Amino acid sequence: MKPIAQLIFLGICLTVTDRMHAQPLMEIPFGTTPVIDGIISQDEWSDADTLSIAILNQTKTVTVLCKHDGNNLHLAYLGNLESVNARFPEVLLDVNNDKSATWLQDDWWFHVSATDCEYQGQYGNFDSCQLVRPNWTAVPNMTPGAPFTDTIEVQIPFTTINLDTSTSDTIGISFLVTNTFSAFEHWPASANRNNPSTWANAVFAAQTTGISQAESLWPSFTIFPNPSQGRFRLVFENEFIAETEIRIVNAWGQTVFTEKINARERHVERIFDLLAGPGIYWLQLKSGNHTASQTVIVAE
């Protein structure tokens, strides 16, 4: 190859590589299989990753929970859906993660509103819509008027999207809420529904088969009582291996409490008086690259 041609080729490769690496990278954790019934039960989603979609000029958020069980992608959308004059949850998947600037046949669109809709190779094609789709599940559908639907659970089988995680563990993904005509709000915020190259890179975490020595040092913990009236205890049952951050997040993705615990502390106990009101919360722990979470329910 001539020097000038080599430089041109190198420039193209760098451009493509930089474009791919510029997108956010998320891990879809391996977890238990939830019951897709539109109800967030205690601990059902505690092993999921938590993301937030900013809506209404970043004045509100929709929380997205995401995990897989080896056979299905599981999602839950929480808060500010129908109650904010209709935000319908969607997920966009680039199965081959080929980062094309236009839709290809491996790109999928899934949509939940009064009906469930999906289409392969095109965004926003409503030809397939049914109350119950035979090849994936979303519950509940939205019906006009109160009570408003602000929690929707979704299960998408890997077989539906022709995904084999044994040969490819990374896909392109974007989470989206929309009113279908003027509002299209994404995670990541820079994503464009019509351009798969702008979607995030998502890696499917492998199922763990054992506990390493390092993982065994990760502090185990207990929350009680749970549910509570807002006052509960968090008790760590062994020592920390690194500085640990405690964070409590509400169903709208807003942090209502955060604290860092020094690595030298042992058998730590924290008592919480959660004044943010009744509802479902996630208590999240982060220590180095290790994260854990558990659902906390505050009853009325």
NORURDA-V245282 format. One line per field, one symbol per residue. phi: phi as a letter, one per 30 degrees, with the letter a starting at -180 (. if undefined). psi: psi as a letter, one per 30 degrees, with the letter a starting at -180 (. if undefined). Layout:
phi->???
psi->???
This chain:
phi->.deddddddddddddddddddddecbccddadddddbibddeidcdccdbbbcdbhhidbbcdbcbabcjbbccbbcbihcddciibcdbbcbcddhdhddbdcdccbbbbbbdbcbbacjadiccdcdbdbddcabbbcddbejdddcbbbcbbcddddchccddcbcbbcabcbbacibbcbccbddddbdcbedcddcbcdddddcacdddddddddbbcadadbcjcbcccdcaddcaebccbcbddcicdcaaaccddddbhdbbcccdcdjdlcbbcccbbiccbaabdbccdd
psi->kleeeeeeeeeeeeeeeeeeffkkklkjlkaljlkiggkjlkfegfgllklkjklhhgfllkkkkkllgffkkkkkkkkhcffhhjjkklkkkjefhfhkflklfgkkkkkkbflkklkkgkkgjgffklejkfglkkkllkkkllkkjgkkkkkjkefeghkjfffjgklkkkkkklgfefkjklklfflkffjfffllkkkjklkkfljleeeffkkllkkkljllgfjlkjkkfallflkkkkkkkafggkkfkkkkkkffkkhkkkkkjjgfllaklkjkkkjbgklllkkkkjl.
